Amino acid sequence: MDLKIFGWDAFFEKHFEPYAAKGYSAGRVSLEHRKRYRLYTSEGELWGDIRGKFFHTAESREDLPVVGDWVVIRMLPNEKKAVIHALLPRKSKFSRKVKGDRLEEQLVAANIDTVFLVSGLDNEFNPRRIERYLTLTSESGARAVIVLNKADLCPDIDEKIKQADMVAQGNPVIVISALQKDDLKKLDPFIKKGETIALLGSSGVGKSTIINQLLGEKVQKVHDDVPNFRGLHVTTHRQLFLLPSGGLIIDTPGMREIQLWVGEAGLEEAFEDITRLAEKCYFRDCQHQNEPGCAVREALESGELSYDRYQSYLKLKREIEETAWQLTVKKKPDKKKKKKSEQKESKYKNRW
């Protein structure tokens, strides 16, 4: 099979050259299951395992494959299996901070070109949550498309579209009802051969229904036996699918908790309106409090910038800065441990 249909391009080709010279093959991770990986390869789909040096030299979970990654493999003769020997560099990655208080990055998926940020137009609609997803997407390097689902359940659709447009900052906003196949045609311009889309959103927004409609078959489970067809999301893992149109799509479990990982650039892009205003402030280091000539405060007072949006920006900024500070503290060397290590090393050197 031609690897280009799975997203293989010149970027991966270049990084794979040293391995190709040694007779290795390449595969793309479509599913991770208990430390085993389902792979798309030139020989079809097969399972791959990580063994040996690659596994033992990985310093963190980030060094191991996730769905969407391209890996270097060696086919096992007469078996539908392969051994994974290395991970190719990523073009993009979507990550967040792990749940709870642990200071650790969790990769959601890799090598994504476009992210469909799915939000329900029912009682779960939340512009602040969309802002959070946009910040994560901007930092990942992927394009964002806001997909407002369940249009058939929304009595005040114009107002919610207006709110979505306000936070979209120029990113496309598409309104659909996933239960209507014709509505899915609105997504066609963003689905391209060889490119990868990831669906992100909270539980119950209809991601699995969208996947099933795009694939033309029911591959992802949904519960439709609840009032108003709310659709409880039951996806428990990430999986990469090849679409009939030639594009690829990744479904992800609903995220109840979306903690940001470090990334000031993603925040500035997601809140480009506030970034532009801040550039007009009289003082370069303006804190937007009581300083004269503050463009941000003026926009708040005139109603050009909503108070809720500005508070959301400040909250996300504090969250990112806190994580960055914790990482800085964590990386500082422990002088006492270093001194003990040096004394121990010197002791053994003197023995010889």
C-alpha positions as CSV (number, residue, x, y, z in Angstrom):
1,M,0.0,0.0,0.0
2,D,1.1,3.6,-0.7
3,L,2.0,5.2,2.6
4,K,1.0,8.6,1.2
5,I,-2.7,7.8,1.8
6,F,-1.8,7.5,5.5
7,G,-0.1,11.0,5.6
8,W,3.5,10.1,4.6
9,D,5.2,13.1,3.0
10,A,8.6,14.7,2.3
11,F,9.1,15.6,6.0
12,F,8.9,12.0,7.2
13,E,10.8,10.7,4.2
14,K,13.8,12.9,5.0
15,H,13.9,11.8,8.6
16,F,13.5,8.1,7.6
17,E,16.4,8.1,5.1
18,P,19.0,6.7,7.6
19,Y,16.7,3.9,8.6
20,A,15.7,3.1,5.0
21,A,19.4,2.6,4.2
22,K,19.5,-0.1,6.9
23,G,16.4,-2.0,5.5
24,Y,13.8,-0.8,8.0
25,S,10.2,-0.1,7.1
26,A,7.8,2.7,8.4
27,G,4.3,2.5,9.9
28,R,1.8,4.8,11.4
29,V,0.1,4.2,14.7
30,S,-3.7,3.9,14.4
31,L,-4.4,2.5,17.8
32,E,-2.6,1.9,21.1
33,H,-3.8,-0.9,23.3
34,R,-2.0,-2.1,26.4
35,K,1.4,-1.0,25.1
36,R,0.8,-2.7,21.8
37,Y,0.3,-0.6,18.6
38,R,-1.9,-1.2,15.6
39,L,0.0,0.1,12.5
40,Y,-0.8,1.2,9.0
41,T,2.1,-0.1,6.8
42,S,2.9,-0.8,3.2
43,E,2.1,-4.4,3.9
44,G,-1.4,-3.6,5.3
45,E,-2.5,-3.3,9.0
46,L,-0.5,-5.2,11.6
47,W,0.4,-5.1,15.3
48,G,3.7,-3.8,16.6
49,D,5.5,-4.1,19.9
50,I,8.3,-2.0,21.4
51,R,11.3,-3.9,22.4
52,G,14.9,-3.5,23.4
53,K,16.9,-0.3,23.4
54,F,14.0,2.0,22.2
55,F,11.8,1.2,25.2
56,H,14.6,1.3,27.9
57,T,16.1,4.6,26.7
58,A,12.8,6.4,26.7
59,E,13.0,9.1,29.4
60,S,9.3,9.9,29.5
61,R,5.9,8.9,28.0
62,E,6.5,11.6,25.4
63,D,9.3,9.6,23.9
64,L,7.0,6.7,23.2
65,P,4.5,6.5,20.3
66,V,1.0,7.8,20.4
67,V,-1.9,7.6,17.9
68,G,-0.8,9.5,14.7
69,D,2.9,8.9,15.2
70,W,5.2,7.5,12.4
71,V,7.5,4.7,13.7
72,V,10.5,2.8,12.4
73,I,9.7,-1.0,12.3
74,R,11.2,-4.3,11.3
75,M,8.7,-6.8,9.9
76,L,8.7,-10.2,11.4
77,P,8.8,-12.9,8.6
78,N,5.7,-15.0,8.1
79,E,3.9,-13.0,10.8
80,K,1.4,-10.1,10.7
81,K,3.6,-8.4,13.3
82,A,6.5,-6.0,13.6
83,V,9.0,-4.7,16.1
84,I,9.1,-0.9,16.7
85,H,12.7,0.4,16.9
86,A,12.3,4.2,16.8
87,L,10.0,7.1,16.6
88,L,10.2,9.6,13.8
89,P,10.1,13.4,14.6
90,R,6.6,14.9,14.9
91,K,5.2,17.7,12.7
92,S,2.7,18.6,15.4
93,K,1.4,17.3,18.7
94,F,-1.7,17.9,20.8
95,S,-0.9,17.7,24.5
96,R,-2.3,18.7,27.8
97,K,-1.3,18.5,31.5
98,V,-2.2,15.2,33.1
99,K,-5.2,15.2,35.5
100,G,-4.6,16.2,39.1
101,D,-1.6,17.7,40.6
102,R,1.1,15.8,38.8
103,L,3.4,17.9,36.7
104,E,3.5,15.8,33.5
105,E,2.6,16.3,29.9
106,Q,0.1,14.0,28.3
107,L,0.2,13.6,24.5
108,V,-3.3,13.2,23.0
109,A,-2.3,12.6,19.4
110,A,0.5,13.5,16.9
111,N,1.0,14.7,13.4
112,I,-2.4,16.4,13.1
113,D,-3.1,18.9,10.3
114,T,-6.6,20.1,11.4
115,V,-8.5,19.9,14.6
116,F,-12.3,19.8,14.7
117,L,-13.3,21.4,18.0
118,V,-16.7,19.9,18.5
119,S,-19.1,21.7,20.8
120,G,-22.8,20.9,21.5
121,L,-25.4,23.5,20.9
122,D,-27.5,22.1,23.7
123,N,-27.2,22.9,27.4
124,E,-23.5,22.0,27.3
125,F,-22.5,24.9,25.1
126,N,-19.7,26.9,26.7
127,P,-17.6,29.6,25.0
128,R,-15.0,29.5,27.7
129,R,-14.4,25.8,27.0
130,I,-14.0,26.6,23.3
131,E,-11.3,29.2,24.2
132,R,-9.4,26.6,26.2
133,Y,-9.5,24.1,23.3
134,L,-8.4,26.9,20.9
135,T,-5.4,27.7,23.1
136,L,-4.4,24.0,23.1
137,T,-4.9,23.7,19.3
138,S,-2.9,26.9,18.6
139,E,0.0,25.6,20.6
140,S,-0.1,22.2,18.8
141,G,0.6,23.7,15.4
142,A,-2.6,22.4,13.8
143,R,-5.4,24.4,12.2
144,A,-8.7,24.8,14.1
145,V,-12.2,24.5,12.9
146,I,-15.0,25.0,15.4
147,V,-17.9,22.5,14.8
148,L,-21.2,23.4,16.5
149,N,-23.2,20.2,16.6
150,K,-26.8,19.4,17.6
151,A,-28.3,22.4,15.7
152,D,-31.6,20.6,15.8
153,L,-31.7,20.9,19.6
154,C,-30.9,24.6,19.8
155,P,-33.8,27.2,20.2
156,D,-31.4,30.2,20.2
157,I,-29.0,29.1,17.5
158,D,-28.2,32.6,16.3
159,E,-27.1,33.9,19.7
160,K,-24.8,30.9,20.2
161,I,-23.3,31.2,16.8
162,K,-22.6,34.9,17.6
163,Q,-20.8,33.8,20.8
164,A,-18.8,31.2,19.0
165,D,-17.7,33.7,16.3
166,M,-16.6,36.1,19.0
167,V,-14.1,33.5,20.4
168,A,-13.2,32.0,17.1
169,Q,-10.8,34.8,16.1
170,G,-11.2,34.1,12.4
171,N,-11.2,30.3,12.6
172,P,-14.1,28.7,10.7
173,V,-17.3,28.1,12.6
174,I,-19.4,25.3,11.1
175,V,-23.0,24.5,12.3
176,I,-24.3,21.0,11.8
177,S,-26.6,18.3,13.1
178,A,-24.5,15.1,13.0
179,L,-27.7,13.1,12.6
180,Q,-28.3,14.7,9.2
181,K,-25.9,13.3,6.6
182,D,-26.3,16.3,4.3
183,D,-25.0,18.5,7.1
184,L,-21.7,16.6,7.2
185,K,-21.0,17.9,3.6
186,K,-20.1,21.2,5.3
187,L,-17.0,19.6,6.6
188,D,-15.8,18.4,3.2
189,P,-13.6,21.4,2.4
190,F,-11.5,20.6,5.5
191,I,-11.0,16.9,4.7
192,K,-8.1,16.4,2.3
193,K,-6.3,13.4,1.0
194,G,-3.2,12.5,3.1
195,E,-4.1,15.0,5.8
196,T,-5.1,14.2,9.4
197,I,-8.0,15.6,11.4
198,A,-8.5,15.1,15.1
199,L,-11.9,15.5,16.8
200,L,-11.7,17.1,20.2
201,G,-14.5,18.0,22.6
202,S,-16.2,17.1,25.9
203,S,-18.1,13.9,26.4
204,G,-21.5,13.8,24.7
205,V,-21.0,16.5,22.0
206,G,-21.4,13.9,19.2
207,K,-17.8,13.2,18.1
208,S,-18.5,9.5,17.6
209,T,-21.7,10.2,15.6
210,I,-19.7,12.5,13.3
211,I,-17.1,9.7,12.9
212,N,-19.7,7.1,12.0
213,Q,-21.4,9.4,9.5
214,L,-18.1,10.3,7.8
215,L,-17.0,6.7,7.6
216,G,-20.4,5.5,6.4
217,E,-20.6,2.8,9.0
218,K,-21.0,2.4,12.8
219,V,-17.5,1.9,14.0
220,Q,-17.7,4.0,17.2
221,K,-20.3,3.3,19.9
222,V,-22.9,5.9,20.9
223,H,-25.9,5.8,23.2
224,D,-28.9,7.3,21.6
225,D,-31.5,5.9,24.1
226,V,-31.6,9.1,26.2
227,P,-34.0,12.1,26.0
228,N,-33.4,14.6,23.2
229,F,-30.9,12.2,21.6
230,R,-28.1,13.8,23.7
231,G,-25.8,10.9,22.8
232,L,-23.6,9.7,25.7
233,H,-20.0,9.4,24.5
234,V,-18.5,6.0,25.1
235,T,-15.2,6.2,23.3
236,T,-12.5,5.0,25.7
237,H,-9.4,5.2,23.5
238,R,-7.9,7.2,20.6
239,Q,-8.0,5.7,17.1
240,L,-7.0,6.8,13.6
241,F,-9.4,6.0,10.8
242,L,-8.9,6.2,7.0
243,L,-11.9,8.0,5.5
244,P,-13.5,7.0,2.1
245,S,-12.6,10.5,0.8
246,G,-8.9,9.8,1.4
247,G,-8.4,11.9,4.6
248,L,-7.7,10.5,8.0
249,I,-9.5,11.2,11.3
250,I,-8.7,10.6,14.9
251,D,-11.5,10.2,17.5
252,T,-10.6,10.9,21.1
253,P,-12.3,10.2,24.4
254,G,-14.3,13.2,25.9
255,M,-12.2,15.3,28.1
256,R,-13.7,16.2,31.5
257,E,-10.7,18.0,32.6
258,I,-8.6,20.2,30.2
259,Q,-5.5,21.4,32.0
260,L,-3.2,23.5,29.8
261,W,0.4,22.6,29.3
262,V,3.0,25.4,28.8
263,G,2.6,27.6,25.7
264,E,2.3,31.4,25.7
265,A,2.3,31.4,21.9
266,G,-0.9,29.3,21.8
267,L,-2.6,31.7,24.2
268,E,-1.6,34.8,22.2
269,E,-2.9,33.3,19.0
270,A,-6.2,32.1,20.6
271,F,-6.7,35.6,22.1
272,E,-5.4,37.5,19.2
273,D,-7.8,40.4,19.9
274,I,-6.4,40.9,23.4
275,T,-2.9,40.6,22.1
276,R,-3.5,43.3,19.5
277,L,-5.0,45.6,22.1
278,A,-2.1,45.1,24.4
279,E,0.3,46.2,21.7
280,K,-1.5,49.6,21.6
281,C,-1.0,50.3,25.3
282,Y,1.2,53.3,26.1
283,F,3.5,51.3,28.4
284,R,5.2,48.2,26.9
285,D,4.9,46.4,30.3
286,C,1.4,47.5,30.9
287,Q,-0.4,45.3,33.5
288,H,-3.9,46.6,32.3
289,Q,-4.7,47.8,35.8
290,N,-4.7,51.6,36.4
291,E,-1.9,52.6,34.0
292,P,-2.7,55.6,31.7
293,G,-3.1,54.9,28.0
294,C,-4.2,51.2,28.6
295,A,-5.9,50.1,25.4
296,V,-7.2,46.9,27.1
297,R,-9.0,48.8,29.9
298,E,-10.4,51.2,27.4
299,A,-11.8,48.3,25.3
300,L,-13.3,46.8,28.4
301,E,-15.0,50.1,29.4
302,S,-16.3,50.7,25.9
303,G,-17.7,47.1,25.5
304,E,-15.4,46.3,22.6
305,L,-13.9,43.5,24.8
306,S,-16.2,41.5,27.0
307,Y,-15.3,41.2,30.6
308,D,-15.9,37.4,30.6
309,R,-13.5,36.9,27.7
310,Y,-10.8,39.0,29.4
311,Q,-11.2,37.1,32.7
312,S,-10.9,33.8,30.8
313,Y,-7.7,35.1,29.2
314,L,-6.2,36.0,32.6
315,K,-7.2,32.6,34.0
316,L,-5.5,30.6,31.2
317,K,-2.5,32.9,31.4
318,R,-2.1,32.3,35.1
319,E,-2.5,28.5,34.6
320,I,0.2,28.4,31.9
321,E,2.6,30.6,34.0
322,E,2.1,28.4,37.0
323,T,2.9,25.3,35.1
324,A,6.0,26.9,33.5
325,W,7.2,28.1,37.0
326,Q,6.7,24.6,38.4
327,L,8.7,23.1,35.5
328,T,11.6,25.6,36.2
329,V,11.7,24.7,39.9
330,K,11.6,20.9,39.0
331,K,14.5,21.2,36.6
332,K,16.8,23.0,39.1
333,P,19.5,20.7,40.2
334,D,19.5,19.6,43.8
335,K,22.9,20.8,45.0
336,K,23.1,18.5,48.0
337,K,22.4,15.4,45.8
338,K,24.9,16.6,43.3
339,K,27.6,17.1,45.9
340,K,26.9,13.6,47.4
341,S,27.1,12.1,43.9
342,E,30.4,13.8,43.2
343,Q,31.8,12.6,46.6
344,K,30.7,9.1,45.8
345,E,32.3,9.2,42.3
346,S,35.5,10.6,43.8
347,K,35.6,7.9,46.4
348,Y,35.4,5.1,43.7
349,K,38.0,6.9,41.6
350,N,40.4,6.9,44.5
351,R,40.0,3.2,44.9
352,W,41.5,2.6,41.5
